[in-house]
Amino acid sequence: MSSSQHESRSTRKAVILAAGAGSRMRRGDPDLIDPENREAAREGLKGLIRFHDRPFIDYVIQYLIDAGLDDICLVISAARNRLWDYYEALAEALTEAELVFAIQDEPLGTAHALLSAETFTGEEPFVIVNCDNLYPVETLRTLKEMPPPALTLFDREGLLRGNIPPERLADMSLVETDEEGCLTRMIEKPGREESATFDSTAAISMNSWHFGPEIYDACRVIPPHPVREEYELPSAALHLMTDVGCCLRTARFSLPVYDLTSIHDVTAVEEMTRAIPISLPTIMP
């Protein structure tokens, strides 16, 4: 499907990646958070950690709906857990959006996880986001209106106004673009030497993308990362750019993204989500 065909339709579909093992959350000291959330942290179910009586993924879903993305697929792991139970109940009660599930059989990376949602998206364009990042509605709304493939970028100053510390920013994907805003270079989790080769104004990718169905072939042909041995979504996106010849469009923002990577993030996210209105049905844990 050509970019012009993608431009003619409004994107409503969104995929949330929620099948990760939550290893960094598991490694934290559970005594740093309240007893209600300790079990979720121990299980690595960071999307179930509750803020103001709502699991974190509820906020992610709410922001997607607010951005006009009301046909949502939650990619979850094959191991039955409390996240399944909660979101099955929410899906039944939800009236303002559709919520379905896709199963990632093995934890083999974000590109592998996306392949499990192929039946859900079909030939439609879709936005894909992480379950442990809360992206501003403005960025999601802009992203869905851009011709795919596209991604949102964030500058350091904006992210530092959220809860992401400088040392964590150093481990995030660095991106360079041309004068037209098309991606020219991206390195996932760069080391210190690789980071030094980027301009100090280089943007950061927080893994929020707008894709068409072409991404699935890219996910199937990329090799695993040589160190992490995972099939990673940025590699698939770069394949579209370098091997298929797509312009991977970008939009840059100076806004915070609330990040729930570890137990140390819980207190800050608690404060940052305090004033966010949630219209989703209330589901008892």
matplotlib code that plots the C-alpha trace (Angstrom):
import matplotlib.pyplot as plt

x = [0.0, 1.4, 1.8, -1.0, -3.3, -2.4, -3.0, -6.6, -7.8, -7.8, -5.9, -8.0, -6.0, -3.3, -1.1, 0.2, 3.3, 2.7, 4.4, 7.8, 9.2, 9.5, 13.0, 14.1, 11.0, 11.6, 15.1, 13.9, 13.4, 9.7, 9.8, 10.1, 6.4, 3.1, 2.0, -0.8, 1.7, 4.4, 3.0, 2.7, 6.3, 7.5, 5.7, 7.2, 3.6, 4.5, 1.4, -0.7, 1.0, -1.9, -1.9, -5.0, -6.8, -6.0, -3.4, -0.8, -2.1, -5.5, -3.8, -2.1, -5.5, -7.2, -4.7, -5.0, -8.7, -8.4, -6.1, -8.8, -7.3, -10.2, -9.5, -6.8, -4.8, -2.9, 0.0, 0.5, 2.6, 1.4, 1.7, -1.7, -1.5, -3.5, -3.0, -5.0, -7.8, -8.0, -8.1, -10.5, -12.9, -12.2, -12.7, -16.1, -17.1, -15.6, -18.1, -16.0, -13.4, -12.7, -10.0, -8.7, -5.6, -2.7, -0.4, 3.4, 4.5, 8.1, 9.8, 11.9, 11.8, 9.5, 9.5, 8.6, 5.8, 4.4, 4.1, 1.5, -0.8, -0.7, -4.2, -5.6, -4.2, -4.5, -4.1, -4.8, -2.3, -1.8, 0.1, 2.2, 3.4, 5.0, 2.8, 5.2, 5.3, 2.6, 2.9, 1.2, -2.1, -0.8, 2.1, -0.3, -2.7, 0.0, 1.5, -1.7, -2.2, 1.3, 1.6, 3.3, 6.0, 6.5, 7.7, 7.6, 10.8, 11.6, 14.3, 16.3, 15.0, 11.4, 12.0, 14.0, 10.8, 9.2, 10.6, 13.4, 16.8, 19.8, 21.6, 18.6, 18.4, 22.0, 20.7, 17.8, 17.7, 19.4, 18.0, 19.1, 16.9, 17.4, 16.0, 12.6, 12.3, 13.0, 15.0, 18.6, 20.2, 19.1, 21.0, 19.1, 20.7, 23.9, 27.1, 29.2, 31.4, 28.4, 26.6, 29.6, 29.2, 25.8, 25.2, 24.4, 20.9, 20.1, 16.5, 15.4, 13.0, 10.6, 9.3, 6.0, 5.5, 2.9, 3.2, 1.4, 1.3, 4.8, 6.4, 5.5, 7.7, 10.5, 9.9, 10.2, 13.5, 15.6, 18.2, 18.2, 20.4, 23.9, 24.1, 20.6, 19.4, 16.1, 14.2, 13.8, 11.3, 13.9, 15.8, 12.6, 11.9, 15.5, 15.0, 12.0, 14.2, 17.4, 16.2, 12.7, 13.4, 10.7, 11.0, 10.5, 8.9, 9.3, 7.7, 9.7, 8.4, 9.7, 7.4, 7.8, 6.9, 6.1, 8.2, 7.5, 10.7, 11.6, 10.3, 12.2, 9.7, 6.6, 6.6, 7.1, 4.5, 2.1, 2.3, 2.3, -0.9, -2.8, -4.8, -5.4, -9.1, -10.0, -13.4, -12.8, -15.1, -13.9, -12.7, -12.0, -8.6]
y = [0.0, 3.4, 6.4, 8.2, 5.3, 5.5, 9.3, 8.8, 7.0, 8.1, 5.8, 4.3, 1.2, 1.1, -1.7, -1.6, -3.8, -5.4, -8.8, -7.8, -9.6, -6.4, -7.5, -4.1, -3.7, -7.2, -6.1, -3.2, -3.1, -3.8, -2.1, 1.2, 1.0, 0.3, -3.2, -3.0, -2.7, -5.1, -8.2, -6.6, -5.4, -8.9, -10.4, -7.9, -6.7, -3.0, -2.1, -3.3, -1.1, 1.1, 4.9, 6.5, 3.1, 2.7, 0.4, 2.3, 0.8, 2.4, 5.8, 4.6, 3.4, 6.6, 8.7, 6.6, 7.0, 10.8, 10.9, 9.2, 5.7, 3.7, 0.2, -1.2, -4.4, -5.3, -7.7, -9.9, -12.9, -16.5, -17.1, -16.5, -13.8, -11.1, -8.6, -11.0, -11.2, -7.4, -6.5, -9.2, -7.7, -4.2, -5.2, -6.6, -3.4, -0.9, 1.1, 4.0, 1.7, -1.8, -3.7, -7.1, -9.2, -10.8, -13.3, -13.2, -16.9, -16.1, -12.9, -12.4, -8.6, -5.8, -6.7, -10.3, -9.0, -6.8, -9.8, -11.3, -8.3, -8.7, -10.3, -7.4, -4.6, -6.3, -3.8, -0.8, 1.7, 1.7, 3.4, 1.3, 2.3, 0.8, -0.2, 1.5, 4.9, 7.5, 9.7, 13.1, 13.1, 15.8, 13.6, 10.6, 12.8, 14.2, 10.8, 9.2, 12.0, 11.6, 9.3, 6.0, 5.0, 7.7, 8.2, 10.8, 12.2, 14.0, 16.4, 16.0, 19.1, 18.0, 14.5, 15.8, 17.7, 14.3, 11.6, 10.3, 11.0, 12.0, 8.7, 6.8, 9.2, 8.1, 4.6, 5.6, 5.5, 8.5, 9.8, 12.2, 13.6, 15.5, 19.0, 17.6, 15.6, 12.2, 9.9, 9.4, 7.6, 5.8, 3.7, 1.7, 1.8, 3.4, 3.0, 5.9, 5.8, 5.7, 8.5, 10.7, 10.5, 12.2, 15.9, 17.3, 18.3, 14.7, 13.7, 10.6, 8.0, 6.7, 3.9, 5.4, 4.6, 4.8, 1.9, 0.4, -3.3, -3.1, -3.3, -7.0, -8.1, -6.1, -7.7, -11.1, -10.5, -8.6, -10.6, -10.6, -8.1, -9.6, -9.0, -8.9, -11.7, -10.0, -8.9, -5.1, -2.8, 0.0, -2.5, -3.3, 0.5, 1.0, -1.8, 0.1, 3.1, 1.5, -1.6, -0.6, 3.1, 4.5, 8.1, 7.5, 10.8, 12.3, 14.9, 16.3, 17.5, 19.2, 17.4, 14.9, 11.2, 9.5, 6.4, 3.4, 1.3, 0.6, 0.7, 4.0, 5.6, 4.8, 7.9, 10.3, 8.7, 8.8, 12.5, 13.1, 11.0, 12.7, 15.1, 12.9, 12.2, 8.6, 7.7, 4.0, 1.6, 0.8, -2.8, -4.2, -5.8]
z = [0.0, -1.0, 1.3, -0.6, 0.2, 3.9, 3.9, 2.7, 5.8, 9.4, 11.7, 14.6, 15.5, 18.2, 19.5, 23.1, 23.8, 27.2, 27.0, 28.4, 31.4, 33.5, 34.6, 35.8, 37.8, 39.4, 40.4, 42.5, 46.2, 46.8, 50.1, 48.2, 47.1, 48.9, 49.7, 47.1, 44.2, 45.5, 44.0, 40.6, 40.8, 41.9, 38.9, 36.5, 35.6, 35.7, 33.6, 36.6, 39.1, 40.4, 40.6, 42.2, 42.0, 38.3, 36.7, 34.6, 31.4, 32.0, 31.6, 28.4, 27.0, 28.1, 26.2, 23.1, 23.1, 23.7, 20.7, 18.5, 18.6, 19.8, 18.3, 20.6, 20.8, 23.9, 23.2, 26.2, 27.1, 26.8, 30.5, 32.1, 34.7, 36.5, 33.7, 31.5, 34.0, 34.6, 30.9, 29.9, 32.4, 31.1, 27.5, 28.4, 30.2, 27.7, 25.6, 24.2, 22.5, 21.4, 23.3, 22.0, 22.8, 20.9, 22.4, 22.1, 22.6, 23.5, 24.8, 21.7, 21.3, 20.2, 16.5, 17.4, 19.7, 16.9, 14.6, 17.0, 16.2, 12.4, 12.3, 14.3, 12.1, 8.8, 6.0, 8.2, 9.5, 13.2, 16.1, 18.4, 21.9, 25.0, 28.0, 30.4, 28.8, 29.0, 25.9, 25.7, 23.8, 21.5, 20.3, 19.7, 17.8, 15.6, 15.0, 13.8, 11.3, 9.8, 6.7, 7.9, 8.5, 11.1, 14.7, 17.4, 18.8, 22.0, 23.0, 26.1, 27.8, 27.5, 28.8, 31.8, 32.8, 33.4, 35.6, 33.3, 34.9, 32.7, 33.2, 31.7, 28.8, 27.9, 27.2, 24.9, 21.1, 19.5, 16.2, 13.5, 10.7, 7.5, 6.8, 5.8, 9.0, 7.6, 9.7, 8.5, 11.5, 14.6, 17.2, 19.8, 23.2, 22.1, 24.1, 25.2, 22.0, 19.7, 21.6, 21.1, 17.3, 17.5, 17.6, 21.1, 19.7, 18.6, 19.4, 21.4, 20.3, 23.0, 20.7, 19.6, 15.9, 13.1, 10.6, 7.7, 6.9, 5.3, 8.7, 9.1, 6.3, 7.8, 11.2, 9.5, 7.7, 10.2, 12.2, 16.0, 17.8, 18.1, 21.9, 23.1, 20.8, 20.3, 17.2, 17.7, 16.2, 15.4, 13.3, 11.4, 10.9, 9.6, 7.2, 5.7, 5.3, 4.0, 2.1, 1.0, 0.5, 2.7, 4.1, 7.8, 8.8, 12.3, 14.5, 17.4, 20.7, 23.8, 26.1, 29.0, 28.7, 32.0, 32.3, 34.5, 34.1, 37.7, 41.2, 41.6, 39.1, 41.1, 43.4, 40.5, 38.3, 41.2, 41.4, 37.6, 37.1, 40.0, 37.8, 34.8, 34.3, 33.5, 31.9, 31.6, 33.6, 37.1, 37.4, 40.8, 41.1]

ax = plt.figure().add_subplot(projection="3d")
ax.plot(x, y, z, "-o")
ax.set_aspect("equal")
plt.show()
